[in-house]
Amino acid sequence: SPSQTYSHTTEKSSVKIGRALTCDFVIPKDDLSREQCLFEIQNGEFFVTDLGSKNGIYVDRERLAPNTP
């Protein structure tokens, strides 16, 4: 949501975000999927992957294809 800000600090190279308690970063919002997305750092590059979420993940107003970093 553009009106809310969340932050998370970790030493891990990947972080799964969603409502499920099994996620690394849990955000209890009804418009978020149980497993929304995965953020990763690989070789100094930053990747985000939509994990098949209902509402999708957008980068620069373009919806990402599910399960594709």
C-alpha positions as a Markdown table, in Angstrom:
| # | Residue | x | y | z |
|---|---|---|---|---|
| 1 | Ser | 0.0 | 0.0 | 0.0 |
| 2 | Pro | 1.4 | 3.4 | -0.9 |
| 3 | Ser | 0.1 | 4.8 | 2.3 |
| 4 | Gln | 2.1 | 2.4 | 4.6 |
| 5 | Thr | 5.8 | 1.8 | 5.0 |
| 6 | Tyr | 7.3 | -1.5 | 6.3 |
| 7 | Ser | 11.0 | -2.2 | 6.9 |
| 8 | His | 12.9 | -5.4 | 7.5 |
| 9 | Thr | 16.6 | -6.0 | 8.2 |
| 10 | Thr | 18.3 | -9.2 | 7.5 |
| 11 | Glu | 21.7 | -10.8 | 6.6 |
| 12 | Lys | 20.1 | -13.3 | 4.3 |
| 13 | Ser | 20.5 | -13.1 | 0.5 |
| 14 | Ser | 16.8 | -13.8 | 0.0 |
| 15 | Val | 13.6 | -12.8 | 1.8 |
| 16 | Lys | 10.1 | -14.2 | 1.2 |
| 17 | Ile | 7.3 | -11.7 | 1.9 |
| 18 | Gly | 3.6 | -12.5 | 2.5 |
| 19 | Arg | 0.9 | -13.1 | 5.1 |
| 20 | Ala | 1.9 | -16.7 | 5.9 |
| 21 | Leu | 3.8 | -17.2 | 9.1 |
| 22 | Thr | 6.3 | -19.3 | 7.2 |
| 23 | Cys | 7.5 | -16.2 | 5.3 |
| 24 | Asp | 10.7 | -14.4 | 6.4 |
| 25 | Phe | 8.8 | -11.0 | 6.5 |
| 26 | Val | 5.1 | -11.3 | 7.5 |
| 27 | Ile | 2.8 | -8.5 | 6.6 |
| 28 | Pro | -0.8 | -9.1 | 7.9 |
| 29 | Lys | -2.7 | -7.4 | 5.1 |
| 30 | Asp | -5.7 | -8.9 | 3.4 |
| 31 | Asp | -4.7 | -7.6 | 0.0 |
| 32 | Leu | -1.4 | -9.5 | 0.2 |
| 33 | Ser | -1.1 | -13.1 | -0.8 |
| 34 | Arg | 0.1 | -15.8 | 1.7 |
| 35 | Glu | 3.3 | -15.8 | -0.3 |
| 36 | Gln | 3.5 | -12.6 | -2.3 |
| 37 | Cys | 7.1 | -12.2 | -3.5 |
| 38 | Leu | 10.7 | -13.1 | -3.1 |
| 39 | Phe | 13.5 | -10.5 | -3.0 |
| 40 | Glu | 17.0 | -11.8 | -3.7 |
| 41 | Ile | 20.5 | -10.5 | -4.1 |
| 42 | Gln | 22.7 | -12.5 | -6.5 |
| 43 | Asn | 26.2 | -11.4 | -7.5 |
| 44 | Gly | 25.4 | -7.8 | -6.4 |
| 45 | Glu | 22.2 | -7.7 | -8.4 |
| 46 | Phe | 18.7 | -7.2 | -6.9 |
| 47 | Phe | 15.8 | -9.4 | -8.1 |
| 48 | Val | 12.1 | -9.6 | -7.2 |
| 49 | Thr | 9.9 | -12.6 | -8.1 |
| 50 | Asp | 6.1 | -12.7 | -8.0 |
| 51 | Leu | 5.3 | -16.0 | -6.3 |
| 52 | Gly | 2.0 | -16.4 | -8.2 |
| 53 | Ser | 0.2 | -13.7 | -6.1 |
| 54 | Lys | -3.4 | -12.8 | -6.8 |
| 55 | Asn | -2.8 | -9.0 | -7.2 |
| 56 | Gly | 0.7 | -9.3 | -8.7 |
| 57 | Ile | 3.9 | -7.4 | -8.4 |
| 58 | Tyr | 4.5 | -4.3 | -10.4 |
| 59 | Val | 7.9 | -2.7 | -11.3 |
| 60 | Asp | 7.7 | 0.7 | -13.1 |
| 61 | Arg | 3.9 | 0.2 | -13.5 |
| 62 | Glu | 4.5 | -3.1 | -15.4 |
| 63 | Arg | 3.2 | -6.4 | -13.9 |
| 64 | Leu | 5.9 | -9.0 | -13.5 |
| 65 | Ala | 5.3 | -12.5 | -14.9 |
| 66 | Pro | 4.8 | -15.0 | -12.1 |
| 67 | Asn | 7.7 | -17.1 | -10.9 |
| 68 | Thr | 10.2 | -15.2 | -13.1 |
| 69 | Pro | 13.0 | -13.2 | -11.4 |
